[in-house]
Amino acid sequence: MIPFLTVNWQSPEADYCLSERDADVLALIEKESLAVFTFDGLKRRIGLHPETLSRILSRLEEEGIIKKEAGGYKVNPKIISLKLNNQQPEEPTTPLIQTFLPSDLMTNQLIQSLKGKWFGVLRWLGISETNQGVTLKWVTEDGGIQIAANIQGSALNIEAKFLTNNNLNLALKASYQLMSNIGKLCQTSHAARAQNVAFYGESPFMMPA
């Protein structure tokens, strides 16, 4: 087994030597297209000891690949320039819920309300942004199942990746817990808009006294 892998940026003056575990973490971040992620979520997703993961993330932060912020870690866009030899197989996804959001819903507000939240057995992992829309990702407490909610326009798709746990019933229950909270947020958003409606002057439908 090769103890160190050389990771090259497209920029000729930037070459970094990272361990295989470093490269594995980077490969997972790239594969999931994570723009922001949390330590706890990544720990559950990748199954590394907290101290080991902490050292890896510290090295990646020193190299300027990620940046620690209040809500977790933000990924430097230059990660797409890394030439990673990713040998990790792509886990198949299983569709769980496909529906539409109300057309008058402010999706950005919904996304902000869902980010960082825990639902039942789901623990927040992170968020990715691609040309397929915005995807919010969670993992189960044991790290065995990943649940993702993809929002593209008004379309909402919730799907699962079975990592080490093939319990479909658990994935379905988790997805409905997530969907229940999305429904509550949609209702709250609608109620807030209704309260903001104001009438100026006399209504044309008011009868004179």
C-alpha positions in Angstrom: 0.0 0.0 0.0 1.4 3.4 -1.0 1.6 5.6 2.2 1.3 8.9 0.5 -0.5 10.2 -2.7 0.6 13.3 -4.5 -2.3 15.5 -5.3 -1.6 18.1 -8.0 -3.5 21.3 -8.7 -3.7 22.4 -12.2 -1.6 25.4 -11.1 2.0 24.3 -11.7 3.3 26.0 -8.6 1.0 24.1 -6.2 1.7 20.5 -5.4 0.7 18.9 -2.1 1.5 15.6 -0.6 -1.5 14.2 1.3 -2.0 10.8 2.9 -4.4 8.2 1.5 -6.9 9.0 4.2 -6.7 12.7 3.3 -7.3 11.8 -0.4 -10.2 9.6 0.6 -11.9 12.4 2.5 -11.3 14.8 -0.4 -12.6 12.2 -2.9 -15.8 11.9 -0.9 -16.3 15.6 -0.6 -15.8 15.9 -4.4 -18.0 12.9 -5.2 -20.9 14.4 -3.1 -20.2 17.9 -4.6 -20.3 19.3 -1.0 -20.0 23.0 -0.8 -20.5 23.1 2.9 -20.4 20.2 5.4 -20.2 19.6 9.1 -17.6 17.6 11.1 -20.2 15.4 12.8 -22.0 14.6 9.5 -18.8 13.8 7.7 -17.6 11.6 10.6 -20.8 9.6 10.4 -20.7 9.5 6.6 -17.1 8.3 6.3 -16.8 6.3 9.5 -13.4 7.8 10.7 -12.4 8.2 14.3 -13.0 11.9 15.4 -9.4 12.5 16.2 -8.3 11.1 12.9 -10.8 13.2 11.0 -9.9 16.3 13.0 -6.3 16.0 12.0 -7.2 15.4 8.3 -9.5 18.5 8.2 -6.8 20.6 9.9 -4.3 19.6 7.2 -6.8 20.4 4.4 -7.5 23.7 6.1 -3.8 24.5 6.2 -3.6 23.8 2.5 -6.5 26.2 1.8 -8.7 23.4 0.5 -11.4 24.0 3.1 -12.2 26.8 5.5 -13.7 26.3 9.0 -16.7 28.6 9.6 -19.4 29.0 12.3 -21.8 26.5 10.6 -19.2 23.9 9.6 -16.6 23.7 6.8 -16.8 25.6 3.5 -15.1 24.0 0.5 -12.7 26.0 -1.6 -13.9 26.0 -5.3 -10.4 25.1 -6.3 -11.1 21.5 -5.1 -12.5 20.9 -8.7 -8.9 21.5 -9.9 -7.5 18.6 -7.9 -6.5 15.6 -9.9 -7.9 12.9 -7.6 -7.6 9.2 -8.4 -11.0 8.4 -7.0 -11.3 4.6 -6.7 -14.5 4.8 -4.5 -17.5 3.3 -6.3 -20.6 5.4 -6.7 -23.4 4.2 -4.5 -26.7 3.8 -6.3 -29.5 6.0 -5.2 -33.1 4.9 -4.4 -35.9 7.3 -5.1 -38.2 7.7 -2.0 -40.4 10.7 -2.6 -41.0 12.8 -5.7 -43.3 15.8 -5.5 -43.7 19.5 -6.2 -43.4 22.5 -3.9 -46.0 25.3 -3.9 -45.2 27.6 -6.8 -45.3 30.7 -4.6 -42.9 29.2 -2.0 -39.6 31.0 -1.5 -37.3 28.1 -2.0 -34.2 30.0 -0.7 -36.0 30.6 2.6 -36.9 26.9 2.7 -33.3 25.8 2.1 -32.1 28.2 4.8 -34.6 26.8 7.3 -33.6 23.2 6.5 -29.8 23.6 6.6 -28.2 22.3 9.7 -31.4 20.7 11.1 -31.7 17.2 12.6 -34.9 15.2 11.9 -35.5 12.0 13.9 -32.6 9.7 13.1 -31.2 12.0 10.5 -28.1 14.1 11.2 -27.1 17.0 9.0 -24.2 16.3 6.6 -24.0 19.3 4.2 -25.2 21.0 1.1 -24.2 20.7 -2.6 -25.0 23.0 -5.5 -24.8 21.8 -9.0 -26.6 22.4 -12.3 -29.2 19.9 -11.0 -30.2 22.3 -8.3 -29.5 22.4 -4.6 -29.2 19.2 -2.6 -29.5 19.0 1.2 -27.9 15.9 2.7 -28.3 14.0 5.9 -27.0 10.7 7.3 -28.6 8.4 9.8 -27.1 8.2 13.3 -25.2 5.0 12.5 -23.9 6.5 9.2 -25.6 3.6 7.3 -28.0 5.5 5.1 -27.7 8.9 3.4 -30.9 10.9 2.7 -30.8 13.7 0.1 -33.4 16.3 -0.8 -32.9 17.8 -4.2 -34.7 21.0 -5.0 -34.8 22.0 -8.6 -37.2 24.8 -9.3 -40.5 23.6 -7.7 -39.6 19.9 -8.0 -38.5 18.1 -4.8 -36.9 14.7 -4.9 -35.9 12.8 -1.8 -33.7 9.8 -2.3 -31.5 7.4 -0.3 -28.1 5.9 -0.6 -27.7 2.7 1.3 -24.1 2.7 2.6 -23.8 0.0 5.2 -27.5 -0.4 6.2 -30.1 -1.7 3.7 -33.1 -1.0 5.8 -35.6 0.4 3.4 -38.2 0.9 6.1 -35.8 3.1 8.1 -35.0 5.1 5.0 -38.7 5.6 4.2 -39.5 6.7 7.8 -36.6 9.2 7.8 -37.8 10.6 4.4 -41.3 11.1 5.7 -40.0 12.8 8.9 -38.1 15.1 6.6 -41.1 15.6 4.3 -43.3 16.4 7.4 -40.9 19.2 8.4 -40.8 20.5 4.9 -44.7 20.6 4.9 -44.7 22.5 8.2 -42.2 25.1 6.8 -44.4 25.5 3.7 -47.4 26.2 5.9 -45.5 28.6 8.1 -44.2 30.5 5.0 -47.8 30.7 3.6 -49.2 32.0 7.0 -46.4 34.6 7.2 -47.2 35.9 3.8 -50.9 36.1 4.6 -50.2 38.2 7.8 -48.2 40.6 5.7 -51.2 41.5 3.5 -52.4 45.0 4.2 -55.4 47.0 2.8 -55.0 50.8 2.2 -58.1 53.0 2.0 -61.6 51.7 1.8 -62.4 48.4 0.3 -64.7 48.6 -2.8 -66.8 45.8 -1.2 -67.5 47.7 2.0 -71.1 48.9 2.3 -71.6 52.5 3.6 -72.9 52.7 7.2 
